[in-house]
Each structure stands twice: as structure tokens, then as C-alpha cells.
Amino acid sequence: MSTTAADRTASPTTDSAPAAHSRAARFLLLFAVFLCAACGLVYELALTALGSYLIGNSVMQTSVVISVMVFAMGIGSLAAKPLQRRAVGAFALVEGVLALVGGLSVLVLYVSFAWLRIYMPSMVLVTFVVGLLIGAEIPLLMTLLQRIRRQEAGSAVADMFAVDYIGALVGGLCFPLLLLPAFGQLKGALVVGAVNAVAGVVVVLWIFRRQTRRIVRLSLLAGMAGVLAVLATVYALADDIEVTARQQLYRDPIVHAETTPYQDIVVTRSTAFTGEPDMRLFLNGDLQFSSVDEYRYHEALVHPAMSGRRSSVLIMGGGDALALREVLRYDDVEKVTLVDLDPAMTRLARGFGPLRELNRDALDDPRVTAVNADAFNWLRDAGQRFDTVVIDFPDPDSAALAKLYSVEFYHLLSHVLKPESQIVVQAGSPFFAPKSYWSIATTIGEAGYRTTEYQVDVPSFGNWGFVLATPGAGGPQPALRLPVDAPPLRFLDDAVLQAATVFPLDRRPQDVRASTLMDPVVLEYTRHEWQNY
């Protein structure tokens, strides 16, 4: 981009005067481009991740954030054209506002979701403003780069975009690998906002200090100091704000909460209507168990599958170790491998007193090996076979979970099974989500298993369903029964199991499709059926 006549003739006391042709100045400006690009991508990823945690439907959240932000960037680029004559001051002002809006974006949206119960309109508005400011950076930076050293427009564009893309790469990697583990979502955005302010204001004002009026420099620096003060104050109060906002989302007092790279973990505790303590685990806002009646769910999940051979058992999911607790009640179980994605979940099950008490220190049993890995990828490399497999994943309400309910996943699972192995899969609610439930059963059958479907009532969840399966097409369905040496149970007996296979007329098998990696229909069924609950 060539300089204008006004640029060449302007007084040296204005910010439109040519800067010294300095390699150091050019390097510093490109470094500012790098930092600003990294910050911009972090804002985008933070907004996407927050929506996935709070709302679910990560594909929709990602699509909305990216499309709105790219559209706003185009508007911002056009809006910045009149500001190019005073590019130094305009750029510093844009970066100061971007640092404030981007740094506070996660907090504003979380508070909006928790207190005002609105998210999508707020998210679209915040994303649009952030995109507008990021878009304004490009023409202003091009102008500044040309003022340092006049060069062909194509060369300047190539230099700037090369550094911009590298910055985006670094920002994209820093978000999951550094910012989330070290600071969490809320504080991480504030830290990035501070970096954005310093990079966009201090660096540019330093490079063009001789070509910018003193009053302009002092005003912009004072504004930047104000932005940093706001970000620092919010950072100091972030934990209290987060706790207060999060508590608005839950009926009972929160006793533990953490956000990991994989999910938002919340544990609440209160006195149930029965008078006994009620501890509840939520992942991304979805209830996983209530201590008052979790035994109903876990007895129904585990014990029918233990009626066959069981010297070696694989548990996939179930990081709370409650299914593991039931498996370990059989003395002839020699080894158990538990595969759960999130190390924070297994740490909680091993180290959080109330949960340890509930799972009876199951993870400390010498027969147990806990592995933190993606279950799909773990199966691809697993070199051992198991007698029994218990699958206790959350419902398939995201793309990452839907792949664990696919034909391909159950094909992989067959590679770790012995000929007479039994598997059991938690399959959601036949009452609230019948298409999802029968799609899971259909998918397991499509992968070459014989299945028996059954359902029980768990007061915290309502009606809940499972699928018992054995490998091999054809032949009889697996028998739904308790082991002859089953330990004393609180809920389940043979009469309950016999009744569990009977589905009412309006919840019997439906005309649904099997779910695959390329066509995850179970995800659409789940989203549609649960959206009103």
C-alpha cells in the first residue's frame, strides 16, 4: 500500500509523518502484529469453548462464532479506511478497546448466561464487536508498515500476513496447552487482554514516538493504563465472580468446581428430601449422578454384564469410579482397566473425600489400572482382550461424544473382546429420548453384536436405558440375569431384570438409523429430543 500525498507532506508533529526507516522498528511492528494475531485467535477460541461448555452443540457454537467474526472483520476493515491518515493513534485506540472487550468477553457472557439467562444474543453481539475491532487492525497495520519502510504493496501484504498467520498458530496452540491449564477460561481471557493492550499500544507508540504528538501519546498511555487497571481488578476478583455466577446455575451449594481442557466439573451437596446428604456430579451442566439413588443406575449398568466370565474387565468412561466400585465387589475379578479422558475426573474420584467415600476408594485397589486417554484412540492401540466391558460415557450430545456411539467405535471394541465376552452400554433415556436410545441399540447391532435392551427407573434421571451385547451376529440374544454369586444389592433382583426388558407401546423399537462417524445421526436425535428438557 503506497503512502498518500498527505502522508508525505504532513508536519512531523502529526502521527502521519513517515517513521525512520529502521529494521528494528519494522521488527517491533511485525512482532506487534504477531502478538495481536495470537490474541485475536485466542478470543475466538475462548468464545467457542465457552459456548460448548454452557450450551453444548460445539458444531453450532463454532459455526456461529467463526461466521459472525469473519463477517464483522470485513465490516471493521471497511470502517477503518477513514482512520488511516491517523493510523498510529487509531490503531492504539482500537487495540485498547479490543483488549478491554476481548479480555472481559468470557466474564460478560458467563454472567449473562448465569444471571440473565440469555446467551446466544449476547454471544453474537460480543463476537461481532471483537471481530469488528480485529478487522480494523489490518488496514491500519498496513499503513504503519508502509510508513516504516516504503515497499511494494504485495511485499508488505506478504510480510504482514505471514507474521499474522504464525501468530494465529501460536495463539491457537497456547489456548489449550497453556492458558486453559494455567489460568482457566475467565482468567486466561483477561491475561490475553493485558498482552493485547501492551502489544497494541506500547509497542506502536514506542516505534512512532517521534511522529506522534505528546498529548496523543499521553492520552493513549493513560487509556491503556486504565484498561490494564480494569483487567487487573477483574482478575483479582475473578474467582469470587466465577463462584457467585456458577452458583446461580445450580440449586444446591457447590462444594467443588473446576474447568479442565475437556469439560466443566461441578459437585454440589445438600440434604435431600429423604434427609440424607445428596451429592451430585455435573459435567458441562449435565447431571451424572445423585448419591441418593446412583446405586440404582450403577447396579443396573454393571451386574447383568458380570453374569459371564469376568476375570478381566474394561470400564470405558466412569471416571467417578462408581461403576468400578460395583465391579470390584466380585472377588474373582483379577484386573480392571478404567479408561477415562479427563485426568481431573480420576483425580477427583481418588482425592475428593465425599466421592472417595462413595466409590469406596475403588481407584486405589491394586487390581485397577486407570488410563487417561481418548477411548476411541485407545482402542486402536489396545493389545489385550477382556471378558467384560462396561461403557459409561455421557450422552452423545456433542460431536466428540457421538463418535463413541458409532458403528466404527463398536467395531474397534470387538478387537479387545474374547469370543464369549459381554458388553453393556449406558444408552440414555428410552422415555425422554427414544430415538437416541434405539439408535444406539441399532448401531451396536449394525456393528455385529447380539443385543438385549432393558430399562429401569432412577429418580434423579427418570426412566433410563441400557444395552447388553455379545459379539457375533445371529444366535440368541444375551440373557439378562444376575450372576449366581452376585453380592447383596439394594435395587436389582431377577424380578426387576425380567420386567426391565418390557417397554411400553409408545417406547418400543422405532424406525431409526445406525450412527457412524460420517453420519452421526445419534447426535441429531439427542439434540432434538433433549432440547425441551
C-alpha positions, 0 to 999 in steps of 0.5 A: 500500500503506497503512502498518500500525498498527505502522508508525505507532506504532513508536519512531523508533529502529526502521527502521519509523518513517515517513521525512520526507516529502521529494521528494528522498528519494522521488527517491533511492528511485525512482532506487534502484529504477531502478538495481536494475531495470537490474541485475536485467535485466542478470543475466538477460541475462548468464545467457542469453548465457552459456548460448548461448555454452557450450551453444548452443540460445539458444531453450532457454537463454532459455526456461529462464532467463526461466521459472525467474526469473519463477517464483522472483520470485513465490516471493521476493515471497511470502517477503518479506511477513514482512520488511516491518515491517523493510523498510529493513534487509531490503531492504539485506540482500537487495540485498547478497546479490543483488549478491554472487550476481548479480555472481559468477553468470557466474564460478560457472557458467563454472567449473562448466561448465569444471571440473565439467562440469555446467551446466544444474543449476547454471544453474537453481539460480543463476537461481532464487536471483537471481530469488528475491532480485529478487522480494523487492525489490518488496514491500519497495520498496513499503513504503519508498515508502509510508513516504516519502510516504503515497499511494494504493496504485495511485499508488505501484504506478504510480510504482514500476513505471514507474521499474522498467520504464525501468530494465529498458530501460536495463539491457537496452540497456547489456548489449550496447552497453556492458558486453559491449564494455567489460568482457566477460561475467565482468567486466561481471557483477561491475561490475553487482554493485558498482552493485547493492550501492551502489544497494541499500544506500547509497542506502536507508540514506542516505534512512532514516538517521534511522529506522534504528538505528546498529548496523543501519546499521553492520552493513549498511555493513560487509556491503556493504563486504565484498561490494564487497571480494569483487567487487573481488578477483574482478575483479582476478583475473578474467582469470587465472580466465577463462584457467585455466577456458577452458583446461580446455575445450580440449586444446591451449594457447590462444594467443588468446581473446576474447568479442565481442557475437556469439560466443566466439573461441578459437585454440589451437596445438600440434604435431600428430601429423604434427609440424607446428604445428596451429592451430585456430579455435573459435567458441562451442566449435565447431571451424572449422578445423585448419591441418593439413588446412583446405586440404582443406575450403577447396579443396573449398568454393571451386574447383568454384564458380570453374569459371564466370565469376568476375570478381566474387565474394561470400564470405558468412561466412569471416571467417578469410579462408581461403576468400578466400585460395583465391579470390584465387589466380585472377588474373582475379578483379577484386573480392571482397566478404567479408561477415562479422558479427563485426568481431573475426573480420576483425580477427583474420584481418588482425592475428593473425600465425599466421592472417595467415600462413595466409590469406596476408594475403588481407584486405589485397589491394586487390581485397577489400572486407570488410563487417561486417554481418548477411548476411541484412540485407545482402542486402536492401540489396545493389545489385550482382550477382556471378558467384560466391558462396561461403557459409561460415557455421557450422552452423545450430545456433542460431536466428540461424544457421538463418535463413541456411539458409532458403528466404527467405535463398536467395531474397534471394541470387538478387537479387545473382546474374547469370543464369549465376552459381554458388553453393556452400554449406558444408552440414555433415556428410552422415555425422554429420548427414544430415538437416541436410545434405539439408535444406539441399540441399532448401531451396536447391532449394525456393528455385529453384536447380539443385543438385549435392551432393558430399562429401569427407573432412577429418580434423579434421571427418570426412566433410563436405558441400557444395552447388553451385547455379545459379539457375533451376529445371529444366535440368541440374544444375551440373557439378562440375569444376575450372576449366581454369586452376585453380592447383596444389592439394594435395587436389582433382583431377577424380578426387576431384570425380567420386567426391565426388558418390557417397554411400553407401546409408545417406547418400543423399537422405532424406525431409526438409523445406525450412527457412524462417524460420517453420519452421526445421526445419534447426535441429531436425535439427542439434540432434538429430543433433549432440547425441551428438557 
